[in-house]
């Protein structure tokens, strides 16, 4: 018996021995009609659609998208490299990018980097996306170096999302960490606080780049505003390092050296609130506290004072740019854009009481 071939002429794989011709035969239509139905770009009459769909269900047909894209030399698939979606920021970003892809009639193929900061893992994820012949790539991680990223995607339109980047060959849509930090500082200073502790990773290594930038700008804006600032290093996100940070802040409050504590994420703020409660330190009576992100479910109910990051706008603009790049002739200029969030007042920030 002759070996069964897929519609691209290659041998049928063990997991999908059904071809488009089998579907067409079952539905009593042409293979061209089945192809148009699967592409979804050309209208197919409803009775025909129903027959093709029924035939696909009966035969269990799965199209070899990689081979189809290779044969066409084009792709309507966008590859997304994203950090752990369990993080609310990345989870919302992922959902919004899926919506944006649908609006532009694109498909989103996602590789999620596991928790932690491993450039090798991210490089492997990029290779997997490129192997799928994607038409464009969105990068929503902060570990892989820009020069390496540029080398990976020199032949594929690319947009980096979230992290500030001025690389001359990489399109970026970032969050304006300087402006967002200024929103928090203005609110804290307006409440009369002048003795303030800022906790953040003070070493600028790639895995914690964003939080390093946030803490740096918070400190700079506070000092420009005349505040006395104490900085506490958070060298990693390990439970031990975070607990040590919280203990230091609690000690500063008990010594009455600070009246406000600024954290570079809402998760860190929540961790401090728990530690403060266990230590008998009241928020905001003994110390005001602010976070950064504004994306946790129920942030308003929790009463966190924070900056709400414009993740929806970030996803929308990123998808717009990648779509423009994918349909262009390669002459579009490299774009570096940034977005500013909005301050969310909360119960954790209050006016400083007279001593």
matplotlib code that plots the C-alpha trace (Angstrom):
import matplotlib.pyplot as plt

x = [0.0, 1.3, 2.3, -0.3, 0.7, -0.5, -1.8, 1.7, 3.1, 4.8, 4.2, 1.3, 2.5, 1.4, -0.7, -2.6, -3.0, -6.2, -5.6, -7.6, -8.6, -10.2, -12.2, -13.3, -14.3, -16.4, -18.1, -18.5, -16.7, -13.4, -10.2, -10.1, -13.4, -12.0, -8.9, -11.0, -13.1, -10.0, -8.4, -11.5, -10.6, -13.1, -16.8, -18.2, -21.9, -23.5, -24.7, -21.2, -19.6, -21.8, -20.8, -17.1, -17.3, -19.1, -16.6, -13.7, -15.3, -15.9, -12.4, -10.5, -8.5, -5.8, -4.1, -0.3, -0.1, 3.7, 3.8, 1.1, 2.9, 6.1, 4.5, 2.9, 6.0, 3.8, 2.2, -0.7, 0.6, 2.3, 4.6, 4.5, 7.3, 5.9, 6.9, 4.9, 1.1, 0.4, 1.6, -1.5, 0.4, 1.4, -2.0, -3.9, -1.4, -1.8, -5.6, -5.5, -3.0, -5.3, -8.2, -6.0, -4.8, -8.5, -9.3, -6.4, -7.4, -4.1, -3.3, -1.3, 1.1, 2.4, 5.6, 5.5, 8.8, 8.6, 9.0, 12.5, 14.9, 16.7, 18.0, 18.7, 15.1, 13.9, 16.4, 15.0, 11.5, 12.4, 13.9, 10.7, 8.7, 11.0, 10.9, 7.1, 7.7, 5.7, 5.2, 6.1, 7.2, 6.1, 8.6, 7.1, 10.0, 12.8, 15.7, 17.0, 19.6, 18.6, 21.6, 20.8, 17.2, 18.0, 20.2, 17.4, 14.8, 16.7, 14.5, 11.2, 9.2, 9.5, 8.0, 9.3, 6.5, 6.7, 10.4, 12.1, 14.5, 16.3, 18.0, 18.2, 16.7, 13.9, 10.5, 9.3, 6.2, 7.1, 5.7, 7.1, 8.6, 9.9, 6.5, 4.7, 7.1, 6.5, 2.7, 3.4, 5.9, 3.6, 0.9, 3.2, 4.7, 1.3, 0.3, 3.2, 5.6, 9.3, 11.0, 10.5, 12.0, 12.1, 12.7, 14.0, 16.7, 19.6, 21.6, 20.6, 20.5, 18.2, 15.7, 14.7, 15.4, 11.9, 11.8, 15.3, 14.2, 11.0, 13.0, 15.7, 13.1, 11.1, 14.3, 15.4, 12.0, 11.7, 15.1, 14.3, 11.2, 13.2, 12.5, 14.9, 15.2, 16.4, 16.8, 16.6, 18.0, 15.8, 18.4, 15.9, 12.3, 13.1, 10.9, 14.0, 15.1, 11.5, 11.1, 14.4, 13.3, 10.0, 11.8, 14.1, 11.1, 9.3, 12.4, 12.6, 8.9, 9.4, 12.4, 10.2, 12.8, 10.2, 6.5, 6.0, 7.3, 7.3, 7.4, 8.0, 5.1, 1.7, 2.7, 5.6, 3.2, 0.8, 3.7, 4.7, 1.1, 1.1, 4.4, 3.3, 0.2, 2.1, 4.5, 1.8, 2.6, -0.5, -1.0, -1.5, -1.6, 2.0, 3.3, 1.8, 2.6, 2.3, 2.7, 3.1, 1.0, -2.7, -3.6, -4.5, -8.1, -10.0, -7.3, -9.9, -11.4, -8.0, -7.5, -4.0, -2.5, -0.7, -0.2, -2.5, -0.4, -2.1, -1.7, -4.7, -3.2, 0.2, -1.3, -3.4, -0.5, 1.9, -0.5, -1.1, 2.7, 3.4, 0.5, 1.8, 5.3, 4.0, 2.1, 4.8, 7.5, 10.2, 10.7, 8.9, 11.1, 11.9, 9.5, 10.1, 6.9, 6.0, 2.7, 1.9, -0.5, -2.8, -2.6, -5.1, -5.6, -6.1, -6.4, -2.7, -1.7, -2.8, -1.6, 1.3, 0.1, 2.0, 4.6]
y = [0.0, 3.5, 5.7, 8.2, 11.8, 15.1, 17.9, 19.4, 16.2, 15.1, 11.7, 11.8, 11.7, 9.1, 11.6, 12.9, 10.5, 12.3, 14.7, 17.6, 15.4, 13.0, 15.9, 17.0, 13.5, 13.1, 16.5, 16.0, 19.3, 20.3, 20.5, 24.2, 24.7, 23.0, 25.2, 28.4, 27.3, 26.7, 29.9, 31.8, 34.7, 33.9, 33.6, 30.0, 29.4, 28.2, 24.8, 24.1, 25.3, 22.9, 20.0, 20.7, 21.2, 17.9, 16.2, 17.6, 16.3, 12.8, 12.4, 14.2, 16.2, 18.6, 20.9, 21.1, 24.8, 25.0, 23.3, 25.5, 28.6, 27.3, 26.5, 30.0, 31.9, 34.0, 33.7, 35.3, 33.9, 36.1, 34.4, 35.6, 35.0, 35.8, 35.4, 33.3, 34.1, 33.4, 36.9, 39.2, 41.6, 38.9, 37.2, 40.3, 41.2, 37.7, 38.0, 41.4, 40.3, 37.4, 39.9, 42.2, 39.3, 38.4, 42.0, 42.0, 38.5, 37.1, 34.0, 34.1, 31.3, 31.5, 30.2, 31.0, 31.2, 29.4, 31.3, 32.6, 34.5, 32.2, 33.8, 30.3, 29.3, 32.4, 31.9, 28.3, 29.7, 32.2, 29.4, 27.3, 30.3, 30.9, 27.2, 27.6, 30.2, 32.9, 36.1, 38.3, 38.1, 39.9, 39.7, 40.3, 39.2, 41.1, 38.7, 38.0, 40.7, 43.1, 42.3, 38.6, 39.3, 41.5, 38.7, 36.2, 38.2, 40.1, 38.6, 38.6, 41.7, 42.1, 44.3, 44.3, 44.9, 46.4, 47.0, 50.3, 49.6, 52.0, 49.3, 50.8, 47.7, 46.7, 48.2, 48.8, 49.8, 50.2, 51.6, 55.0, 53.9, 57.5, 59.1, 56.3, 56.7, 60.5, 59.8, 57.9, 60.4, 63.4, 61.7, 60.7, 64.2, 65.8, 63.9, 65.5, 62.6, 63.6, 60.6, 57.7, 54.3, 52.8, 49.0, 47.8, 45.7, 48.0, 45.8, 46.3, 42.6, 41.7, 39.6, 42.5, 45.4, 46.9, 47.0, 48.4, 51.2, 51.9, 52.1, 54.3, 56.7, 56.7, 57.6, 60.3, 62.0, 61.9, 63.5, 66.1, 66.9, 67.4, 64.1, 62.2, 58.8, 55.5, 52.7, 49.0, 46.5, 43.6, 41.5, 38.8, 37.7, 34.7, 34.5, 34.9, 38.2, 39.6, 38.7, 40.4, 43.5, 43.6, 43.2, 46.2, 48.4, 47.4, 48.3, 51.7, 52.4, 51.3, 53.6, 56.4, 57.0, 56.8, 57.7, 56.1, 53.0, 52.6, 49.2, 48.4, 46.0, 45.4, 41.8, 43.2, 45.7, 42.9, 41.0, 44.0, 44.5, 40.9, 41.4, 44.7, 43.2, 40.3, 42.9, 45.1, 47.9, 49.7, 50.9, 53.8, 55.0, 54.1, 54.1, 54.8, 52.4, 52.3, 49.7, 49.5, 47.7, 48.2, 44.9, 42.6, 41.5, 43.6, 46.3, 48.9, 46.7, 46.0, 49.7, 49.7, 53.0, 52.3, 53.1, 51.3, 50.2, 50.6, 47.0, 47.0, 50.0, 48.3, 45.2, 47.1, 49.3, 46.3, 44.4, 47.4, 47.8, 44.1, 44.0, 47.0, 45.5, 42.2, 43.8, 46.4, 46.3, 46.6, 50.3, 51.4, 53.2, 51.6, 52.9, 53.4, 54.4, 54.6, 54.7, 56.3, 54.8, 56.4, 56.8, 54.9, 56.4, 53.9, 53.4, 52.5, 56.1, 58.8, 62.3, 62.4, 63.0, 65.6, 64.0]
z = [0.0, -0.9, 2.0, 2.8, 2.3, 3.8, 1.6, 1.5, 0.0, 3.2, 4.8, 7.2, 10.8, 13.4, 15.2, 12.2, 9.3, 8.0, 5.1, 3.7, 0.8, 3.3, 4.7, 1.3, 0.3, 3.5, 3.0, -0.8, -1.6, -3.2, -1.2, -2.2, -0.3, 2.8, 2.6, 2.3, 5.3, 7.4, 6.4, 7.4, 5.0, 2.2, 2.9, 2.6, 2.4, 5.7, 4.4, 3.1, 6.3, 8.2, 6.0, 6.3, 10.0, 10.4, 8.2, 10.3, 13.5, 12.0, 10.6, 13.4, 10.9, 12.2, 9.7, 9.7, 10.2, 10.2, 6.8, 5.4, 6.5, 5.0, 1.7, 1.5, 2.6, 4.9, 8.3, 10.2, 13.5, 16.1, 18.5, 22.1, 24.7, 28.1, 31.7, 34.2, 33.5, 37.2, 37.8, 37.4, 35.2, 32.7, 33.0, 32.0, 29.3, 27.8, 27.7, 26.2, 23.5, 22.6, 22.1, 20.0, 17.8, 17.1, 16.2, 13.6, 12.4, 13.7, 15.6, 18.9, 19.6, 23.2, 24.9, 28.7, 30.5, 33.9, 37.2, 37.8, 35.6, 33.2, 29.9, 28.5, 29.0, 27.2, 24.3, 23.9, 23.8, 21.1, 19.0, 19.3, 18.1, 15.1, 14.3, 13.8, 11.1, 13.0, 11.1, 14.1, 17.7, 20.9, 23.8, 27.2, 29.5, 31.1, 31.1, 27.6, 26.6, 23.8, 21.6, 21.8, 21.1, 18.1, 16.7, 17.1, 15.3, 12.7, 10.0, 11.9, 12.9, 16.7, 19.4, 23.0, 25.6, 29.0, 29.6, 28.6, 25.7, 23.3, 21.1, 17.6, 15.9, 18.4, 18.5, 22.0, 23.9, 27.5, 30.7, 31.8, 35.1, 35.8, 35.3, 37.2, 40.1, 40.1, 40.5, 43.8, 45.1, 44.5, 46.4, 49.3, 49.6, 49.4, 52.5, 54.4, 54.6, 54.6, 56.2, 53.9, 53.2, 49.7, 49.3, 45.9, 44.2, 44.2, 41.8, 38.2, 37.1, 34.3, 36.2, 38.4, 36.0, 36.2, 40.0, 40.1, 37.8, 39.9, 43.1, 41.6, 40.3, 43.5, 45.4, 43.0, 42.9, 46.7, 47.2, 44.5, 46.6, 49.7, 51.5, 53.7, 52.1, 53.5, 50.9, 51.8, 49.3, 48.2, 46.3, 45.2, 45.4, 47.7, 50.8, 53.0, 51.3, 51.4, 55.1, 55.9, 54.0, 55.9, 59.3, 58.4, 57.5, 60.7, 62.7, 61.1, 61.9, 65.5, 65.8, 64.3, 61.6, 58.8, 58.4, 54.9, 53.2, 49.4, 47.6, 44.0, 43.6, 45.2, 46.1, 48.1, 49.7, 50.7, 52.2, 54.3, 55.5, 56.8, 58.5, 60.0, 61.4, 63.0, 64.5, 65.8, 63.4, 62.2, 58.6, 58.0, 61.6, 62.3, 58.8, 55.4, 52.6, 48.8, 46.1, 42.3, 39.6, 40.6, 38.9, 41.8, 41.8, 44.4, 44.7, 45.6, 48.2, 49.7, 49.9, 48.4, 47.4, 44.2, 40.5, 38.1, 35.0, 31.6, 30.6, 28.2, 26.3, 26.3, 24.7, 22.2, 21.0, 20.8, 18.6, 16.4, 15.8, 15.2, 12.7, 10.9, 10.8, 9.4, 6.5, 5.7, 3.1, 5.8, 5.6, 8.8, 11.3, 14.7, 17.3, 21.0, 22.9, 26.6, 28.5, 31.9, 34.4, 37.0, 40.7, 42.8, 46.3, 49.1, 52.8, 53.1, 52.5, 54.9, 56.0, 58.4, 61.9, 64.0, 66.3]

ax = plt.figure().add_subplot(projection="3d")
ax.plot(x, y, z, "-o")
ax.set_aspect("equal")
plt.show()
